[in-house]
Amino acid sequence: MSDARPGDAPNDHPATQEGGPLESAAFPPLLRTLAVVLVVDLFAFALWSLPSLRTTSWSATSLFVFGVAGLCVIWVGYWIVYSRTRLEGDVLTQTWLWNKRVSAQDVAQLKLVHIRMLERVIAPRLLVRRRFGGITWFHAYDPQVLIAFGEQVAMRTLPSAPPPSPEPDPASK
């Protein structure tokens, strides 16, 4: 029985990496495709609007803001497509605009948000509250990566079973 999802490349699913780190795309294929379509459409719209944009008088500030907005759209679109979430040992990492990284020993609280009916559009995500402040969201198309991290946190925070108490020595009575 395979847990692979439609549209996953063979290396996208953690089950293919027995014993190694778990890794998944951060966002579902449909969302990544939509990001590409939106960036391309915005670029096409900018080209289509170029004649009317040339007739407008632009200040240096407005050109700068327009250019930075365009770069931000391209930058975020790129990271939606190429972002990966990886669990290696007890460290969860997600590549994004900046790399997000948290160790299981630094976690104070976890909250998994996963709406199975919408997982083709909305990636499962994990809210991580750190012990000394700070909140980070991690997204992973395959929720097993996030669940495995939750198990790593549980192993470190839950007390292990108490050692068995010694039985009384019948000879001492």
N, C-alpha and C positions, 0 to 999 in steps of 0.2 A: 504494500500500500504506500503510495507516494503522497507527500504533503505539498508537492510542487504546485504552484499556482499557474494558471494560464498566462503566457507572456513573460514568464521568468526565464532568464538565461540559466544554464545549468549551475553556474557559480553564484547565482542570486539567492539560492536557498541554503540555509544552514545545514540541512540534513545531508547535503552532498559533501560536507567537510567534516567527516567523522573525526572526533577527537581534537580538531583544530579550533581556531576561533570561529565564532558565529558571525555571519555578515549578511546584510540585506540592503537593498536600495532603501533610502529613507522615505521615498514617496511612491505611491502606486503608479503603474505604467500609464493609466488614463490621465492622471494629474500631470505627469511628466510630458505627455503628448500635448495636453492642453496648454502647458507653459510654453512649449515650442511654438504652437499655433498662435498664441497671443503675442509673443515677441515678434514673430514674422509678420503678423497682421499689423502691429503697431509700426513696424519698420515700413511696410508697404503703404500704410496710411500717411506716414511722414513723407515718403517719396511722392505720393499723390498730392499732398498738400504743399509741396515745395514751391510751385508757382505763386500761390497766394502768400506763402511765408516770405518770399523774396520781396514782395511789395510792401511789407510791414517794415517800419523803422525799428531797428533793434538796438537796445543799449548793450553795453558790454555785460552788465549784470544779468539782463534777461537772456542773452545768449549763453552765459555761463550756467544759469539755472536750467535752461532748456537742455543743454548738453549733459549736465550732471543727472538730470531726471532720466534721460535716455540711457546713460551708462548704468544707472541703478536698475532700470528695467531689465537690461541685458544681463547684469551681474546676478540678480535674483533669479532670473530665468535659468541661467547656467547652473546655479547651485541647486535649484529644484530638480533639474535633470540629472546632475552628477553626484548629488549628496549620497553618502553611504553611512550606515550605522553598523558598528562592529563591537562585538563583545569578545575581549581577549583576556582570559583569566577572570579577574574580578573588576576589570576596567571597561566601562562603556564609553565609546567614542563615536561622535557623529561629525562628519565633515560638513561644513556649512559656510556661511559668509565668514565665520570664524569657527575654529574647531571647538566643539563641546566635548568635555571629558570629565568623567567622575569615577571615583573608585568606590567600591561597595562599602568600604570602611568609613567613608565620609558621609554616608547617607543617613538622614534622620527620618525621612518619611518618603514613601512612594505612592503614586496614584496612577493606575493604568486606565487610560481612556481608549476604549475600543468599541466602535459601533459596527457590528458585523455586517449589517445590511448596507452600510455606506463605505465599507473598506476599499472599494474600487476607486473611490474619490477622496476619502478622508483617511489618511494613514493612521494606524494605531499610534498612540503617543504615550509617553511616560513622563509624568511630572515628578521631578526629583528635588526634594528639599534637602539641602546640605546641613550638616550638624552646626556649623558656625555661620549660618545665614546663606542666602542665595538660593535661587530657584532656577532650574533649567528644564526645558522641554526637550525630549528626545523623540524623534519620529523613526519608525521602522515599518516598511511594508509588510514584513513578516513579524507578527507579534511574538513569535517564539524567541526572538532575540531579546525583547524586552522582558518577557517572562523569565528567561534564563538569568537575566541580570537580577530580577526580583528574588529569584531563588538564591543567588549569591549573597544578596543583602540579608535575606532571612537566615542563612547559615551563620552569618557573623553576628546577628543581633539576638536571635533566639537562644536562650540558654540550652546547653546540651543536657542530655539526660543525666540526672544525678548518679553518682557511682553507687553501686549496690551496697546496702548497709551490711556489715559483717554479721553473720549469724552468731547467736550466742553459743559459746562453747559449752556443750552438755557436761563436760568434766568439771567445770568450775562450780557447779551446783552441788 
